[in-house]
Amino acid sequence: MNLICDSKRIIKNCRVCDAVDLEPVIDFGYHPWCGHFLKEEEIGREPYYPLKVVYCLKCATPQLTYTVPKEVMFAEHTYLSNITKTLSDHFKSIAEEIDNRFFKNLSGKSVLDIGSNDGLQLSHYKSLGYDVLGVESAKTVAKIANESGIPTANEFFNLDFARKLGRKFNAVNASGVLFHLEELHSVIDGIREALIDDGVFVVQFLYMKRIMENLAFDQIYHEHLLYYNLKNIETLLNRHGLSMFDAYLSPIHGGSIIGFIAHKGKRQPSERLTIMREEEARDKTNELSAYLEFAKKIEKMKSENLAYLRKTKEQGKKIFGFGAPAKGNTLLNYFGVGKDVLDVLVEKNELRRGLYSPGTHIPIVIEKEFGELPDIYYVLAWNFKKEILANNQHLIDKGVEFYFPVNPKDF
Protein backbone atom coordinates (compact mmCIF):
# COMPACT_ATOMS: atom_id res chain seq x y z
CA MET A 1 0.00 0.00 0.00
CA ASN A 2 1.42 3.37 -1.08
CA LEU A 3 0.87 5.53 2.02
CA ILE A 4 1.48 9.27 1.66
CA CYS A 5 1.45 11.68 4.57
CA ASP A 6 3.39 14.88 3.90
CA SER A 7 3.59 16.66 7.25
CA LYS A 8 3.45 20.02 5.46
CA ARG A 9 -0.06 19.19 4.26
CA ILE A 10 -1.46 18.42 7.73
CA ILE A 11 -3.35 21.44 9.02
CA LYS A 12 -2.38 23.05 12.29
CA ASN A 13 -5.00 25.81 12.15
CA CYS A 14 -8.72 25.80 11.44
CA ARG A 15 -9.46 26.30 7.75
CA VAL A 16 -12.18 28.86 8.57
CA CYS A 17 -11.06 30.87 11.61
CA ASP A 18 -7.33 29.98 12.03
CA ALA A 19 -7.82 28.69 15.59
CA VAL A 20 -5.47 25.95 16.84
CA ASP A 21 -8.02 24.14 19.05
CA LEU A 22 -8.83 21.17 16.79
CA GLU A 23 -10.40 18.10 18.37
CA PRO A 24 -10.25 14.67 16.61
CA VAL A 25 -13.73 13.24 16.00
CA ILE A 26 -13.65 10.70 13.12
CA ASP A 27 -10.74 8.58 11.86
CA PHE A 28 -11.23 6.45 8.73
CA GLY A 29 -7.54 5.58 8.53
CA TYR A 30 -5.79 5.82 5.15
CA HIS A 31 -7.89 5.98 1.97
CA PRO A 32 -7.10 6.45 -1.70
CA TRP A 33 -8.37 9.69 -3.20
CA CYS A 34 -11.89 8.59 -4.08
CA GLY A 35 -11.94 10.36 -7.45
CA HIS A 36 -8.90 8.44 -8.67
CA PHE A 37 -10.66 5.81 -10.76
CA LEU A 38 -7.95 3.48 -11.99
CA LYS A 39 -6.77 2.18 -15.31
CA GLU A 40 -5.89 -1.51 -15.21
CA GLU A 41 -2.15 -0.80 -15.09
CA GLU A 42 -2.63 1.51 -12.07
CA ILE A 43 -4.29 -1.12 -9.88
CA GLY A 44 -2.40 -1.50 -6.61
CA ARG A 45 -0.25 1.57 -7.24
CA GLU A 46 -2.71 4.23 -6.10
CA PRO A 47 -1.58 6.47 -3.20
CA TYR A 48 -3.41 6.43 0.14
CA TYR A 49 -3.79 9.54 2.30
CA PRO A 50 -5.05 10.12 5.87
CA LEU A 51 -8.84 10.57 6.06
CA LYS A 52 -9.47 12.08 9.46
CA VAL A 53 -11.95 14.70 10.67
CA VAL A 54 -11.25 17.24 13.39
CA TYR A 55 -13.63 19.73 14.96
CA CYS A 56 -12.74 23.37 15.66
CA LEU A 57 -13.65 24.22 19.24
CA LYS A 58 -13.83 27.93 18.35
CA CYS A 59 -16.01 28.10 15.20
CA ALA A 60 -17.50 24.55 15.19
CA THR A 61 -16.13 23.62 11.75
CA PRO A 62 -15.61 19.90 11.03
CA GLN A 63 -12.72 19.53 8.60
CA LEU A 64 -10.14 17.13 7.24
CA THR A 65 -6.68 17.14 8.76
CA TYR A 66 -4.94 16.42 5.47
CA THR A 67 -5.01 18.34 2.19
CA VAL A 68 -4.44 16.35 -0.97
CA PRO A 69 -3.16 18.89 -3.54
CA LYS A 70 -5.91 20.45 -5.65
CA GLU A 71 -3.87 19.73 -8.77
CA VAL A 72 -4.12 16.01 -7.96
CA MET A 73 -7.86 16.02 -7.32
CA PHE A 74 -9.30 18.57 -9.71
CA ALA A 75 -7.06 18.99 -12.74
CA GLU A 76 -8.56 15.96 -14.49
CA HIS A 77 -11.47 14.54 -12.51
CA THR A 78 -14.23 12.50 -14.17
CA TYR A 79 -17.36 13.82 -12.47
CA LEU A 80 -20.08 15.08 -14.82
CA SER A 81 -23.22 16.97 -13.77
CA ASN A 82 -25.27 16.09 -16.82
CA ILE A 83 -25.86 12.43 -15.94
CA THR A 84 -29.16 12.51 -14.07
CA LYS A 85 -32.45 14.25 -14.80
CA THR A 86 -32.80 14.97 -11.07
CA LEU A 87 -29.77 17.25 -11.03
CA SER A 88 -30.71 18.98 -14.29
CA ASP A 89 -34.22 19.69 -12.97
CA HIS A 90 -32.73 21.01 -9.75
CA PHE A 91 -30.31 23.35 -11.55
CA LYS A 92 -33.12 24.59 -13.77
CA SER A 93 -35.28 25.45 -10.76
CA ILE A 94 -32.38 27.32 -9.12
CA ALA A 95 -31.74 29.43 -12.22
CA GLU A 96 -35.45 30.25 -12.53
CA GLU A 97 -35.69 31.11 -8.85
CA ILE A 98 -32.71 33.48 -8.97
CA ASP A 99 -34.02 35.15 -12.09
CA ASN A 100 -37.57 35.57 -10.79
CA ARG A 101 -36.49 36.86 -7.38
CA PHE A 102 -33.71 39.24 -8.33
CA PHE A 103 -33.12 39.90 -12.02
CA LYS A 104 -36.32 39.17 -13.96
CA ASN A 105 -36.63 42.51 -15.78
CA LEU A 106 -32.93 43.37 -15.92
CA SER A 107 -31.23 43.74 -19.29
CA GLY A 108 -27.63 42.64 -19.81
CA LYS A 109 -27.72 40.32 -16.78
CA SER A 110 -24.76 38.01 -16.20
CA VAL A 111 -23.72 35.03 -14.09
CA LEU A 112 -20.38 33.47 -13.17
CA ASP A 113 -20.31 29.79 -12.14
CA ILE A 114 -17.35 28.58 -10.08
CA GLY A 115 -16.59 24.90 -10.53
CA SER A 116 -19.00 24.92 -13.47
CA ASN A 117 -18.27 21.33 -14.55
CA ASP A 118 -19.87 20.47 -17.90
CA GLY A 119 -21.91 23.70 -17.93
CA LEU A 120 -25.24 22.19 -16.88
CA GLN A 121 -26.13 24.90 -14.37
CA LEU A 122 -25.09 27.67 -16.75
CA SER A 123 -27.10 26.17 -19.61
CA HIS A 124 -30.26 26.91 -17.64
CA TYR A 125 -29.17 30.50 -16.98
CA LYS A 126 -28.27 30.91 -20.64
CA SER A 127 -31.79 29.86 -21.66
CA LEU A 128 -33.08 32.71 -19.49
CA GLY A 129 -31.00 35.28 -21.39
CA TYR A 130 -27.94 35.55 -19.16
CA ASP A 131 -24.41 36.22 -20.34
CA VAL A 132 -22.67 33.20 -18.79
CA LEU A 133 -19.11 32.30 -17.86
CA GLY A 134 -17.91 29.13 -16.22
CA VAL A 135 -14.65 28.38 -14.42
CA GLU A 136 -13.69 24.70 -14.35
CA SER A 137 -10.34 23.21 -13.32
CA ALA A 138 -10.64 19.86 -15.15
CA LYS A 139 -9.41 20.15 -18.73
CA THR A 140 -11.59 17.43 -20.27
CA VAL A 141 -14.73 18.58 -18.46
CA ALA A 142 -14.13 22.23 -19.42
CA LYS A 143 -13.72 21.10 -23.04
CA ILE A 144 -17.10 19.34 -22.89
CA ALA A 145 -18.70 22.56 -21.60
CA ASN A 146 -17.13 24.74 -24.30
CA GLU A 147 -18.15 22.32 -27.02
CA SER A 148 -21.74 22.50 -25.76
CA GLY A 149 -21.77 26.29 -26.12
CA ILE A 150 -21.02 27.31 -22.53
CA PRO A 151 -17.96 29.64 -22.37
CA THR A 152 -15.70 28.06 -19.77
CA ALA A 153 -12.24 29.01 -18.53
CA ASN A 154 -10.04 26.02 -17.66
CA GLU A 155 -8.62 27.55 -14.47
CA PHE A 156 -8.64 27.36 -10.70
CA PHE A 157 -10.75 30.26 -9.43
CA ASN A 158 -9.20 32.56 -6.82
CA LEU A 159 -8.76 36.29 -6.12
CA ASP A 160 -6.05 36.72 -8.75
CA PHE A 161 -8.25 35.13 -11.42
CA ALA A 162 -11.21 37.33 -10.42
CA ARG A 163 -9.09 40.45 -10.76
CA LYS A 164 -7.77 39.36 -14.14
CA LEU A 165 -11.34 38.99 -15.42
CA GLY A 166 -11.78 42.73 -15.07
CA ARG A 167 -15.56 42.47 -14.85
CA LYS A 168 -18.33 41.89 -12.34
CA PHE A 169 -21.49 39.79 -12.42
CA ASN A 170 -25.08 40.12 -11.23
CA ALA A 171 -24.99 36.58 -9.89
CA VAL A 172 -22.19 34.25 -8.84
CA ASN A 173 -22.98 30.57 -8.44
CA ALA A 174 -21.07 27.83 -6.62
CA SER A 175 -22.73 24.39 -6.59
CA GLY A 176 -21.01 21.82 -4.40
CA VAL A 177 -17.73 23.74 -4.51
CA LEU A 178 -17.15 25.62 -1.26
CA PHE A 179 -16.07 22.52 0.67
CA HIS A 180 -13.45 21.67 -2.00
CA LEU A 181 -11.29 24.73 -1.63
CA GLU A 182 -7.62 24.52 -0.75
CA GLU A 183 -7.39 28.28 -1.41
CA LEU A 184 -10.53 28.90 0.63
CA HIS A 185 -10.02 32.52 1.64
CA SER A 186 -8.66 33.63 -1.73
CA VAL A 187 -11.72 32.12 -3.43
CA ILE A 188 -14.17 33.89 -1.11
CA ASP A 189 -12.30 37.16 -1.71
CA GLY A 190 -12.53 36.44 -5.44
CA ILE A 191 -16.29 35.97 -5.19
CA ARG A 192 -16.64 39.30 -3.40
CA GLU A 193 -14.48 40.90 -6.09
CA ALA A 194 -16.58 39.43 -8.93
CA LEU A 195 -19.99 40.35 -7.47
CA ILE A 196 -21.58 43.69 -8.35
CA ASP A 197 -22.59 45.94 -5.48
CA ASP A 198 -26.20 44.70 -5.34
CA GLY A 199 -25.48 41.23 -6.72
CA VAL A 200 -26.34 37.83 -5.28
CA PHE A 201 -23.97 34.95 -4.59
CA VAL A 202 -25.81 31.60 -4.64
CA VAL A 203 -24.08 28.81 -2.77
CA GLN A 204 -25.21 25.18 -2.75
CA PHE A 205 -23.58 22.90 -0.20
CA LEU A 206 -24.10 19.58 1.54
CA TYR A 207 -25.67 20.36 4.91
CA MET A 208 -23.65 18.75 7.70
CA LYS A 209 -26.72 18.61 9.94
CA ARG A 210 -28.43 16.45 7.31
CA ILE A 211 -25.28 14.37 6.66
CA MET A 212 -25.35 13.36 10.32
CA GLU A 213 -29.10 12.71 10.31
CA ASN A 214 -28.77 10.50 7.20
CA LEU A 215 -25.60 8.78 8.47
CA ALA A 216 -24.21 9.77 5.07
CA PHE A 217 -20.61 9.42 6.18
CA ASP A 218 -19.61 8.56 2.60
CA GLN A 219 -19.91 12.27 1.81
CA ILE A 220 -16.71 12.67 3.81
CA TYR A 221 -13.76 12.28 1.45
CA HIS A 222 -10.55 14.03 0.41
CA GLU A 223 -12.20 16.44 -2.04
CA HIS A 224 -14.43 17.71 0.78
CA LEU A 225 -11.92 19.52 2.96
CA LEU A 226 -14.51 20.98 5.33
CA TYR A 227 -18.21 20.65 6.11
CA TYR A 228 -20.78 23.36 6.65
CA ASN A 229 -23.67 24.18 8.87
CA LEU A 230 -25.09 27.68 8.80
CA LYS A 231 -23.05 28.70 11.84
CA ASN A 232 -19.60 28.09 10.40
CA ILE A 233 -20.30 29.11 6.79
CA GLU A 234 -21.61 32.43 8.07
CA THR A 235 -18.44 32.84 10.12
CA LEU A 236 -16.44 32.33 6.92
CA LEU A 237 -18.56 34.72 4.81
CA ASN A 238 -18.60 37.47 7.42
CA ARG A 239 -14.81 37.35 7.62
CA HIS A 240 -14.72 38.37 3.95
CA GLY A 241 -17.33 41.13 3.89
CA LEU A 242 -20.20 38.92 2.75
CA SER A 243 -23.42 38.03 4.53
CA MET A 244 -26.06 35.32 4.07
CA PHE A 245 -29.55 36.80 3.93
CA ASP A 246 -31.68 33.77 3.06
CA ALA A 247 -31.43 29.97 2.88
CA TYR A 248 -33.50 26.83 2.63
CA LEU A 249 -32.97 23.08 2.67
CA SER A 250 -33.25 21.27 -0.68
CA PRO A 251 -33.53 17.47 -1.05
CA ILE A 252 -30.73 17.37 -3.64
CA HIS A 253 -27.88 15.00 -2.64
CA GLY A 254 -29.76 13.93 0.48
CA GLY A 255 -30.02 17.44 1.88
CA SER A 256 -28.27 20.58 0.66
CA ILE A 257 -28.53 24.19 1.70
CA ILE A 258 -29.31 26.73 -1.00
CA GLY A 259 -27.92 29.95 0.45
CA PHE A 260 -28.30 33.52 -0.80
CA ILE A 261 -25.48 35.91 -0.02
CA ALA A 262 -24.83 39.61 -0.58
CA HIS A 263 -22.20 42.18 0.28
CA LYS A 264 -22.36 42.82 4.01
CA GLY A 265 -25.11 45.23 5.01
CA LYS A 266 -26.94 45.12 1.66
CA ARG A 267 -29.82 42.80 2.61
CA GLN A 268 -31.58 41.83 5.83
CA PRO A 269 -31.79 38.16 6.95
CA SER A 270 -35.06 36.40 6.17
CA GLU A 271 -37.34 34.86 8.76
CA ARG A 272 -36.68 31.34 7.48
CA LEU A 273 -32.92 31.83 7.82
CA THR A 274 -33.43 32.94 11.41
CA ILE A 275 -35.56 29.85 12.09
CA MET A 276 -32.91 27.54 10.61
CA ARG A 277 -30.24 29.12 12.79
CA GLU A 278 -32.44 28.50 15.82
CA GLU A 279 -33.01 24.87 14.79
CA GLU A 280 -29.26 24.28 14.63
CA ALA A 281 -28.88 25.63 18.16
CA ARG A 282 -31.88 23.64 19.46
CA ASP A 283 -30.59 20.37 17.99
CA LYS A 284 -27.03 21.02 19.24
CA THR A 285 -25.81 20.43 15.70
CA ASN A 286 -22.71 22.56 16.17
CA GLU A 287 -21.55 20.98 19.41
CA LEU A 288 -18.65 18.55 19.77
CA SER A 289 -20.96 15.92 21.26
CA ALA A 290 -22.93 15.70 17.99
CA TYR A 291 -19.80 14.65 16.08
CA LEU A 292 -18.68 12.12 18.66
CA GLU A 293 -22.14 10.52 18.54
CA PHE A 294 -22.01 10.54 14.72
CA ALA A 295 -18.76 8.57 14.83
CA LYS A 296 -20.37 5.90 17.04
CA LYS A 297 -23.34 5.56 14.67
CA ILE A 298 -21.00 5.11 11.69
CA GLU A 299 -19.37 2.13 13.43
CA LYS A 300 -22.79 0.56 14.04
CA MET A 301 -23.83 1.17 10.43
CA LYS A 302 -20.68 -0.58 9.21
CA SER A 303 -21.45 -3.67 11.29
CA GLU A 304 -25.05 -3.82 10.05
CA ASN A 305 -24.08 -3.46 6.39
CA LEU A 306 -21.35 -6.09 6.55
CA ALA A 307 -23.75 -8.49 8.27
CA TYR A 308 -26.27 -7.98 5.45
CA LEU A 309 -23.67 -8.47 2.72
CA ARG A 310 -22.24 -11.61 4.35
CA LYS A 311 -25.71 -13.11 4.69
CA THR A 312 -26.64 -12.48 1.06
CA LYS A 313 -23.34 -13.86 -0.25
CA GLU A 314 -23.80 -16.98 1.88
CA GLN A 315 -27.17 -17.40 0.18
CA GLY A 316 -25.36 -17.43 -3.16
CA LYS A 317 -26.83 -14.13 -4.37
CA LYS A 318 -25.11 -11.99 -6.97
CA ILE A 319 -24.57 -8.34 -5.94
CA PHE A 320 -23.64 -5.44 -8.23
CA GLY A 321 -22.89 -1.90 -7.16
CA PHE A 322 -25.31 0.64 -8.64
CA GLY A 323 -23.33 3.70 -9.66
CA ALA A 324 -19.66 4.50 -9.18
CA PRO A 325 -19.81 7.88 -7.40
CA ALA A 326 -16.71 9.22 -5.72
CA LYS A 327 -18.41 9.10 -2.33
CA GLY A 328 -19.08 5.39 -2.80
CA ASN A 329 -15.36 4.78 -2.53
CA THR A 330 -15.31 6.11 1.04
CA LEU A 331 -18.01 3.60 1.94
CA LEU A 332 -16.44 0.66 0.09
CA ASN A 333 -12.97 1.25 1.47
CA TYR A 334 -14.12 1.88 5.03
CA PHE A 335 -16.39 -1.18 4.98
CA GLY A 336 -13.69 -3.25 3.24
CA VAL A 337 -16.11 -4.27 0.47
CA GLY A 338 -14.29 -5.34 -2.69
CA LYS A 339 -14.78 -7.42 -5.80
CA ASP A 340 -15.26 -10.54 -3.66
CA VAL A 341 -18.62 -8.98 -2.69
CA LEU A 342 -19.56 -6.70 -5.61
CA ASP A 343 -18.91 -8.22 -9.04
CA VAL A 344 -19.05 -4.86 -10.87
CA LEU A 345 -20.09 -1.23 -10.46
CA VAL A 346 -22.74 -0.32 -13.03
CA GLU A 347 -22.33 3.31 -14.14
CA LYS A 348 -23.75 5.80 -16.66
CA ASN A 349 -20.74 8.12 -16.84
CA GLU A 350 -18.78 7.37 -20.03
CA LEU A 351 -15.62 8.95 -18.58
CA ARG A 352 -15.41 5.99 -16.16
CA ARG A 353 -15.71 3.32 -18.84
CA GLY A 354 -13.30 0.43 -18.25
CA LEU A 355 -11.88 1.89 -15.05
CA TYR A 356 -11.67 0.38 -11.55
CA SER A 357 -12.61 1.72 -8.13
CA PRO A 358 -9.62 2.97 -6.10
CA GLY A 359 -8.62 0.75 -3.23
CA THR A 360 -11.24 -1.94 -3.84
CA HIS A 361 -10.45 -2.48 -7.56
CA ILE A 362 -14.01 -3.31 -8.61
CA PRO A 363 -14.45 -3.08 -12.42
CA ILE A 364 -16.78 -0.38 -13.74
CA VAL A 365 -19.14 -1.21 -16.59
CA ILE A 366 -21.46 1.06 -18.56
CA GLU A 367 -25.11 0.41 -17.75
CA LYS A 368 -26.54 0.57 -21.27
CA GLU A 369 -24.00 -1.97 -22.54
CA PHE A 370 -24.11 -4.44 -19.65
CA GLY A 371 -27.04 -6.82 -19.99
CA GLU A 372 -26.45 -9.06 -16.99
CA LEU A 373 -28.68 -8.58 -13.93
CA PRO A 374 -27.83 -9.22 -10.27
CA ASP A 375 -30.07 -10.44 -7.49
CA ILE A 376 -29.25 -7.23 -5.59
CA TYR A 377 -28.12 -3.76 -6.57
CA TYR A 378 -26.14 -2.22 -3.71
CA VAL A 379 -26.90 1.43 -4.45
CA LEU A 380 -23.90 3.71 -4.00
CA ALA A 381 -25.57 6.59 -5.88
CA TRP A 382 -28.21 6.73 -3.13
CA ASN A 383 -28.63 10.51 -3.47
CA PHE A 384 -30.71 9.89 -6.61
CA LYS A 385 -32.92 7.31 -4.88
CA LYS A 386 -36.28 8.47 -6.28
CA GLU A 387 -35.03 8.65 -9.85
CA ILE A 388 -33.28 5.27 -9.59
CA LEU A 389 -36.37 3.51 -8.26
CA ALA A 390 -38.63 5.17 -10.83
CA ASN A 391 -36.34 4.28 -13.74
CA ASN A 392 -35.90 0.68 -12.62
CA GLN A 393 -39.38 -0.38 -11.61
CA HIS A 394 -39.28 -2.99 -14.37
CA LEU A 395 -36.29 -4.63 -12.66
CA ILE A 396 -37.95 -4.46 -9.26
CA ASP A 397 -40.95 -6.21 -10.81
CA LYS A 398 -38.56 -8.97 -11.96
CA GLY A 399 -37.37 -9.45 -8.39
CA VAL A 400 -34.14 -7.43 -8.41
CA GLU A 401 -33.63 -5.88 -4.96
CA PHE A 402 -32.31 -2.31 -4.64
CA TYR A 403 -30.51 -1.97 -1.31
CA PHE A 404 -29.58 1.52 -0.08
CA PRO A 405 -26.72 1.50 2.46
CA VAL A 406 -27.49 5.17 3.06
CA ASN A 407 -31.23 5.80 3.18
CA PRO A 408 -31.83 9.57 3.09
CA LYS A 409 -34.66 11.09 5.08
CA ASP A 410 -37.70 12.02 3.04
CA PHE A 411 -38.64 15.66 2.55
N, C-alpha and C positions, 0 to 999 in steps of 0.2 A: 504494500500500500504506500503510495507516494504522499506522505504527510508534509504539508507546508504550513509553517507558522512563523512568519516574519515578525519579530517583536516590534518593529517600527509601525506595523499595521494594526497593532492592538491598541484600542483607545484607552486613554488615561483620563479623559474629560468627557463629560456628557456632550453628545452631538448637538443638543439644542441650547443648553444654558451654560456650558463649560464647567459645571460643577465636577468635583472629584469624588463625590459620595455615590459610588455605583455599587449596588448590591446584587450579587448573583441570584438569579431566580430559575432559569431553565438551562440545562446542559444536554445537548443532543450528541455530544462527542464530536468526532471529525466526520464531515460529509463532503462529497464532491460538490462543486458548483452545480446546482440542479438544472441550469440551462445548457450545460455542456453535454448535449446529446452526441453520442460517440459514433465515429466510423468504425468499421470492423477492426482496422489495424490499430485503433486507439484503445481498444478494450484492455483494461487492466493497467493502463498507463495514466489514467486521469488523476490529477492532484486532488487531495482532500484538505479541507481547511476547517478550523474550529467553527462550530455552530453553537454559540452560547449567547444567552440573553441576560443582560443586566438591567437593573431598574435604578433610575436616578432618584435619590431621596429628596432632591430639591425641587425638580419640575415634573416628576412622575412619568418620565419618558422611558418606556421599555425599548431596548436597542441592542444590536449585536456588538459583541466585543471586538470582532475582527472584520476588517474591510478588505474584501477581495478587490483588486484594482478595477476601476470602471472600464478600462480598456479591455480587460479580460472578459467581463460580463456583457458589455453592451455594444462593442464594436461590430459584432457579427452574430447577434442572437437570432433565433428562429421563430420567435413569437409573432403571430399575425392576429390582428383584431378581427379581420373580415372572414371569420370562420363560422360564427354562429349568428343566426337571426336575432337571438335574444340581445346580443351586444349591439348589433346594428340598430335595432328598435330603441334600445336605451339611449344610444348616442343621438339618434334622431330626436327623441323627446327632449333631451338636454338642449340641443341647438334651438329647437322651437321655443322652449321655455325661456332661454336667455334672450332670444329675439323679441318675444312677446312682452317680456317684463321690462326690458331696458332699451332696446334699439329698434323697435318695430318700424317707426316712421323716419328713421335716420338715413340720409343718403351718404354714400361713400364709407359705409361701416366696414370694419376690418377685425380679424381675429388671428391670433398667434397661438399655435398648439405646440406645447413642449412635450417631447417624447411622443410625436405624432404617429409613429408606427407606419402602417400602410395607408394612412390618410382617411380612414373610415370616419372619424369624428368630423374632420374638416369637410368631407364630401357633403355632409348634411348642412353645414354652415354655408358652403358654396351654393347649394341649391336654394338657399334663402337670400342670395344676393351679396354675400360677404366677399371681400377681398381676403384670401386666406394664405397663410404661410405656416408650414410645418417645420419643426426641427427634430431630426431623428438621427441617433448616433450609429445605427446599424446600416452599413452600406447597401446590402442587398434589399433590406426592407425599404430604405429611402428610395431606392431605384424603382421598386414596385409602386410606391406612391407617386413619384414623378411621372412614370409611364401611364398612370391612371388619371393624370391631369391635375394632381394636387402639388403645387410648388413646394418642394421640401429641401431644406438645407441638411446635408449630411455632416452634422456637427454635434458636439456636446454643448448644450446651452449653459451659459454662465453670464456674469456681469460684463465681461469683456465682449462676448458675442452680442449681447443686447446693445451695448454702446456702438459697436461696429455697424449694426443694422441702421442706425441713424433715423429711426422712425418709431412711432408709438401706435398702440392698437386700442380699439374700443373694448375688446375682450381678450383676455389671455386664458387659455385652457390648459389644465394639466390633469390627465386621467391616469390614475394609478402610477404616478411618477414621483411624488414628493417623498416617498419612503425609500427611493432608489439612490438618493443623491449623496455621492461622496463629497461634492463641492456644495453642500447644503446652503450655506449662508451666501455664497456668491450667486447661486441660482435664485434665491429669494430676492436678493438685491437686484438681479437682472429682471425679474418679474416686475418689481416696483419701477424700474427704469423704463420698461417697455409699455407700461400701462398709462393711458392718458389720464388727466387729472380726475375726470368723473367716470373712469372706466371700471370694469368689473372683472376680477380674477375668479375663475370658476375652478375649484379644486375637487377632484373625486378621489377618495382614498378609502381603503379597507378600514373599517371601524373596529378598533381593538376591543371595545366593549362587546361587540357582536362576535368577534373571533373567539373570545373566551366563552361566550354563551353557546356557540356552536361547537366548541371543542375543535375548532378548525386550525389546529396547530401546524398543519401542513402549509399554511400561509406564512409561516416563519421560514425564511431561507436567505441565502447570502445576498440576493439582489435587494431584499427588503432590509435595509440597514437599521431602520427604526419604525416604530408603530405608534399610531396616533389615536388618541381620544381628543375631544374638543379642548380639554384643559391644556395639553401640551402643545397642540398645533397653534393654539391662540398665543401661547407664550412665545413660540417661534415667530409668528407673524408680527406680533407687537414689537418685537425686538428690531424689526426691519421697517417700521413705519407703515405697516399694513394692519387691517382690522377686519375680522369676520363680522358680517352684519346679518347673515341668515344661513340656515342649514336645515337639511332634513335627511332622514335615513331612507336609502333606496335598497331594494332587494338584490341589486346586481352584485354578483360574486359573494352571495351569502349575507351581505349587509355592508353597504358602503355609504359614507357620508358624502352628500353633494353640498359643498360649502361655497358661499358667495362672499367675496372679499373686496374691500375698497381701500383706497388710501386712508390712513388714520384720520378720523374726525369727519369724514365725508358722509357717512350714513349711520343711522342709529340701529342698534341690534333689534331684531324682530322678537316677537313674543315666543315663537316656537323655538328659537335659539336659546332664549332664557330658560325655557322649560327643559330643554335637553341638557343644559348645563346643570340644572337642579337634579335631574334624573341621575347623572353621573355621580353627583355628590351623595345622593340618597342610596344608590347601589354600591357605594364605596369602590367604584370602578378604578379609581386612580390611586388606591392604597396598595402598599406592598403586599398585604395579606391576600388580595385578589389574585396576584401573580403566583404566589406560593401555592394557593389552592388550585389554580389552573395547572400547575406542574403536576400535582398529585392526580388530577383527573386525566391528564394525558397518559400517565403510567397505567391507570386502570383501563383506559380505552385501548391501549396497546395489547394488554392481556386478553381483552374480550375479542378483539379482531383476530389475534393469532389463534385463539381457541376455535373461532368460527372457521377459519381457513384450514386448520388441521383436520377438523371434523369433516369438512366437505371433501378434502383430498382423500381422507380415509375411506370415504364413500365412493371413491373412484370418479368424482365429478371433474369435468374440465372447466378451468377458470381462465378467462381472458381479462386483461385490464381494459377498461373503456376510457379512451383518451390517454394522451401522454403529456399532460400539462407539467410545467416546471415544478409546481407545488407538489405534484404526485411523487416526485423523487425524494422530497423530505419524508413523506409517509413511508414509502417503500424502504428507504435506507434505514430509517429509525426502527421500523418494524422488523427489518431483516427479511423482507419478502422479495425473492428473486425468481428466476426462471424455473426453479423447481416447483413453484406455486402458480405463477402466471405464465402461460405458454407464450403469449404475445401481448403487446399493447396495441389496440386498434385505434387509429388516429385519422383525422381529416386533413391535417396540415401537411401539404406536399413538401414543405421544407424539411420535414422529419422523415421522409421516405428512406427506408433502408438503414436507419440509424438505430442505436441501442441506448437504453436508459443508463445514465451514469451511476456507477456503483453496483447496481443490480444486474446490468447487462441483458435486460429483456429486449428482444427484437421488436421493432416498431413496424407495423404493417398499415397500409392505407385501406381505410374502411371499404371504399367502393370497389376495391380490387380483391378483397379477401372474403371468399364465400363461406368459409367454415364458421360454424356457430358453436359457442360453448354451452355448457349447462348454466354457467353463472358469468355475468359481467360484473367485475369488481370496479365500480365507477370512481375513477380518480378525478374526472372532470365534473365533480358533484355540484359545482356552482351553477351549472346549466341543467339542473335536475328536471325542471318542468319541461323544457324543450326536449331533453333526452327521452323522457318517458312518453311524451306525445309522439315523437318521431319513430319510436320503436314499439308501439303498441302491438304491431303485428308479430314481433318476436316474443313479447310477453304472452300473447295468445297462444304461441307455440310451446310455451313452458320455459322460456329462457328467463332466469331470475336476474334482476338488476339490484345489486347490493351496494349501498352507499355507506362507506366507512365514516364519512362525515355527512350528517343529515341535518342540513340547515333549517333553522326555525322558519316557520311560515310567516308571511306578512299579512 
